[in-house]
Amino acid sequence: MSDVILSVNKLITEFSTDEGRVRAVDDVSFSIKEGETLGIVGESGCGKSVTALSIMRLLPQPIGQIMGGEILLEGQNLVELPLEQMRKIRGARIGMVFQEPMTALNPVHTIGRQLTEVILLHKNFSKDKALREGIEMLDKVGIPAPDIRMTEYPHQLSGGMRQRVVIAMALACQPKLLIADEPTTALDVTIQAQILELIKDLQKQMGMSVVLITHDLGVIAETSSSVVVMYAGKVAERGSVCDVFDRPSHPYTKDLLESIPRLDTPPKSKLTIIPGMVPGLLDMPKGCRFENRCPYRKDSCLVAPPDPETIAEGHEVACYEWQELKRNTVPGGDSANFKLSAVA
């Protein structure tokens, strides 16, 4: 489709370790359209950030390698590009906001030097023009007295201010796509809301697409139009936010939704949790990655991982339980209404 900005097809990313080669991202596919916000959600260790680093070609070298699949940016396969060409794309066509702004910024250089460096790298500007552009960008992201902030160092700014600087750096060259990897980590809830609102406002102004990586389904519900649920390096479920939230069809998606704290929860009641932990990269199960935590586990789940199947247009799930429900349903039934009995 011509309006698809980014298309990730069967992406496989592996790392070399002292104990052998491990696969952190396994057969991951999704796409994002122009002006759309796609949310990628899952617990820590599910491969969300590695997927983002793979798209940016920022995997640690030489241990991290893309072993298969395509990453198409407006039809151009980023996997095949030489690193020199990829450097020209980072910042200019794809911007990225990293998890922790203090580690994303160089503590020994001023905000102005770091911001103007991005602009000078991708635009044929003089230093004075790049400086003015940087001040305008800081003003656009809501930083007061931007000309003064340009002379300051990262440690002189608050966490929320530093995150706004990182966003300004990511958007300085007006990229078509912004990847925001947990952009509100370590910020208080008031600042979190401000940062998310800022990203939404800038998205409307620039007409860019956003990939928002988070573990918070509430953030996804507020900001995204489609969602990819990842678990242990694989896509468990993907579809529009309405479809996935209204008809969660993977046990992991259902458990994530049920674990969200609610205002109507009775006092002193225990929070709902997902028992167990995400398997380690060196200890992945042979079958479904979620089988050791799933109440619907059966023999077929232990043999091989399930392939994604379409529930409705644009809504896919990788689950043997759903596939069995589909087979046992009266022919001609509406497949969009299938869901696990515990979800109903």
TADADA-V366990 format. One line per field, one symbol per residue. ss: DSSP state (H for helix, E for strand, C for the rest). psi: psi as a letter, one per 40 degrees, with the letter a starting at -180 (. if undefined). Layout:
# TADADA-V366990
ss->???
psi->???
This chain:
# TADADA-V366990
ss->CCCEEEEEEEEEEEEEECCEEEEEEEEEEEEEECCCEEEEECCCCCCHHHHHHHHHCCCCCCCEEEEEEEEEECCEEHHHCCHHHHHHHECCCEEEECCCHHHHCCCCCEHHHHHHHHHHHHCCCCHHHHHHHHHHHHHHCCCCCHHHHCCCEHHHCCHHHHHHHHHHHHHCCCCCEEEEECCCCCCCHHHHHHHHHHHHHHHHHHCCEEEEEECCHHHHHHHCCEEEEEECCEEEEEEEHHHHHHCCCCHHHHHHHHCCCCCCCCCCCCCCCCCCCCCCHHHCCCCCCCHHHCCCCCHHHHCCCCCCEEEECCEEECCHHHHHHHHCCCCCCCHHHCCCCCCC
psi->idehdhhhhfhhhiihideahihdhhfhhiihiheihhhhiiiheeeddddddddeffihiedhiheiaighhfehhddeiidddddddhdddhihhidhddediheeiidddddddddddeigiiddddddddddddddefhifdddddeiideeiiddddddddddddedegidhhhhhgeeheiidddddddddddddddddefiihhhhiehdddddddidiihhihfeihdiiaiddddddghehddddddddehiidehiieiiihihiaihiidefhidbhdedeeheehiddeediiiihihdihehiighddddddddeihieihdeehiided.
